């Protein structure tokens, strides 16, 4: 059976080159947009390695180890994303009267600076050899793979995600679960793209993908208000007395968040029962 190596490495090469390029730019200066681009590429690397783990299940830990030099960076790039979402949330709810909430805006700026400094230090600690090792490991574990093997591995991961969605929508959808569903949807979408790029059909129809996309966008708004509530709650928790101006905005954010949580939960239930049945 024909090896998928040329196809599968073309897919990986595109992401690898993009990731390495944006990494190089970030080693000169941290910019949030570029940091988010790198986060996306690392997300892809990790997912790609998960596919290879399924194929080489007897060497699963060895395959996973290829991502080790980027693990800590990945974790901290998430913090860049989070502080950016918190800043966007601030603009939405405090923007018009931002002068009245200078102390909170200052706190966000301070946290942003801390996160950026940490990410910059991690980037400087990652070597060219770490990048080369990752590439060689991926190439090594991709040797001799057939289209059928990739088909089986991606189908398995997608089925696991879908089972997880189905199981969780039947129980209570708490913030942690919604966050995991949000990431699961990203994995499903990325795996479907990998399938298409090596000539396989997608598992879900265009209609289902459209619904996944709409739900993912709504979940981004949900995550924005969720993070703002956590951050604002922690900021106000340090004060002896919470002033009325903050109480008003806090109530406003809580109400909006409750509404979007309800809507997201309903959409999840609707989509995942449809996807499975």
N, C-alpha and C positions, 0 to 999 in steps of 0.2 A: 504493500500500500504506500502511496506517495507521502513523503514527509511534508509537514506544514512549515518546516523551518523558514524557508524564504518569506512566506506570508506572515507568520507569527512574529518573526524578528523585524519585519518591516513595521508592524504595528508597534512593537516595543521601541524600535529605533526612533520613531517619531517623538514618542513621549520622553525617551531618554535624552535626545538632543535638546528638546524644549526645556526639560528640567535642568540639564547641565548649564544651558545658556542663561536661564533666569537666575540660577544659583550664582553664576559668575557676576551678574549684575548686582545681586544682593550682597556679595562680598565687598562691593564698593560702597553701597549705601542701601539701608533698609527702606523700602517703600511698601505700604500695605498692599497695593494692587499686585505688585510683583510677588510679595510673600504669599498671597492667596493663589497666584498662578503656580508657585512652587508646591504649595500644599496640594493642589489638584494633581500635579504630576506624581508626588509621593503617594497619594491615594491610589493612583493607577499602578505604580510599582508594587505596592503592597497587595493589591488585588490580583495582579498578574502572577505574583509569587504564590498566592492562594490557589490559583488554577494549577500551577506546577506542583504544589503540595498535594493536591488531589491525585495528580498523575503519579507522583513518586511518594505515595503514602508511607512506604517503608523507610524513606529518608526525610520524612516531613520536617523534622526539627532542623535538619541540615539545610534544607531549602529555605526555611523561614529565617535562618541565621544571616542570609544574604542582606536582609534589610536592617540588621542590627545597628550599623553606623548611622542610620537615618532615623532611628526610632525616637530619640530624644528631640531631634529637630522637628519631626512630625508633630509630636505632642505640643511643642511650644509654638509652632505655626498655627495650631488650633487656637492658642491664646490670642494671637494677632487677629485672627478672624473674629473671635469673641469680643475683643475690646473695640474692634471696628463696628460690630453690630450694636454694642452698647452706645457708642458715640452716635450712630444713626438713630437709635432709639431716643437719645437725649434731644437730638435735633427735632424729632417728630413731636415729642411731648413738652419740651421746655423751650424749643427754638424761639418762639415769638417773645418770650419773657426771659431769655437766657441771662440777662443782666441781674435778675433777681436770684439766680441760682449759681452765681459765680463760684461758690465754694465747692459745689458738686462738679461743675465743669472742670475745675482745677484738679479735683481728685481723679477724674477720668484721664486727663492729660498726664498726670503723674503715673498712673497705672500703665498707660500706653508707652511712656518713656521706659519704664522698667521692663515691660515685655519686649520692646524693640531691642534694648540693650542686651537682654538675655539671648534673643534669637541671633543677633549679630555675633556674639561670642561663640555660640554653637556652630554657626556657619564657618567661622574662621578655624574651628577645630577639626572640620571635615576635610580630608585630603583628596587629592586627585586620585590616589591609589584606591580610596574607598569607592569612588565612582567606577573606576576600572574593574575592581573586584566584583561589584554588583553586576556590571555588564557581562563579565565572563561567566559568572555563576548562572545568570539567566540564560545565556547562550548554551552553556553546558547542559542545563536541565531541559532545554527546549529541543535538543538534538533528537532526531528520529521520531518526533511526535507525529501521529497521523491525524487527519481531520476528525476521524471517529473518536480518537482519544480526547481531543479538545472539546468535541461535542459532548461527550460523557461528563467530563470534568465541569464544564460551565453549566450544564443542565443540573448536575448534582448541587452545585452551590446555589443556583437560582431556586431550586426546589426547597433547599434548606431555609433560604430567606423567606420564601412564601409560607412555609409551614410555621415559621416564627411569627410572621405577620398575622396569620390566621389564629394561632394560639393566643397571641396577645390581644387581638381585638375582641376576643371572647371574654377576657378578663379586664381588669381596670386599666385604663390607659393613663398611667402616671407620666410625669415629665421624662423620666429616664427611659421608659418604654417608647415614648414618642420620638425621643432623640435617636434611639436605636433603629426605629422604623425609618426615620429620615435618612440615616446612613445606609440602611439596607436597600432603600429605593435607589440611592446613588450607585450602589454596587450592582444591582440588577440592570440599571440603564447602561452602565459601563460594560458589563459582560455581554449585553445584547449587541453593543457596538463592536466588541471584539469578534463575536460570532459573525456579524455581517461582513467585517473586513476580511475574513478568511473564507468567505463563500458559503457560510451556513445561514439557514433561516433564523429569524428571531423566534423566541418561544411565545412571546405575546403579540397580539395584533396591534396595528397602528392606533386603534381606538383605545386600547388599554394603555398604551404608551402615552397617549395624549392625557389620559386621566392621571397617570403616574406623574407626568410633568406638572399638571395643574396642582396636584396635591403637594408635590415637592416645593413649588413656589409659595403655596400657602403655609407650608411648614417653616419656610424661611422667615416669614413674618411672625409665626408663632415663636420661633427660636429667638428672634430679636426682642420681643416683649418679655419672654421668659428670662433671658440674660439680664435685661434692664432691671426687671423686678428683683432678681437675686443681688445684683450689684448695688442698686439703690437701697435695698433692704439692709445690706451689710453696712453701707455708708451711714444710714440713719440709725442703725443699731449702736453706733459709736457715740451718738449724741445723747445727752442727758434728757433733753426734751425735744420732741419733733415739732417744729413750727407749723402753723396752720397752712402756709403756702405749700409745704412739702406734703402734708396730709392730703390736700386737694389733688395734687398731681398723682400721688401714690394711688388714691382711689380710682382716678381716671385710668391709669395704666392697668390696675387690677381688673377693672370692669371690661376693658378692651381685651385683655388677655383671656379672661374667662370666656368671652364670646368666641374668640378665635380658637380656643382649646376645644370648645364644644363642636364648632364647625369642623375642625380637623378630625376629631374623633368620629364624627358621623361619616365623613368622607372615607376615612380608613375602613370603617365597618362595611360601607357600601362597596368600596373597591375590592377589598380582600375577599369578600364573599363571592363577588363576581369573578375574580381572578381564579378562584379555586373551584367554582361550580359553574 
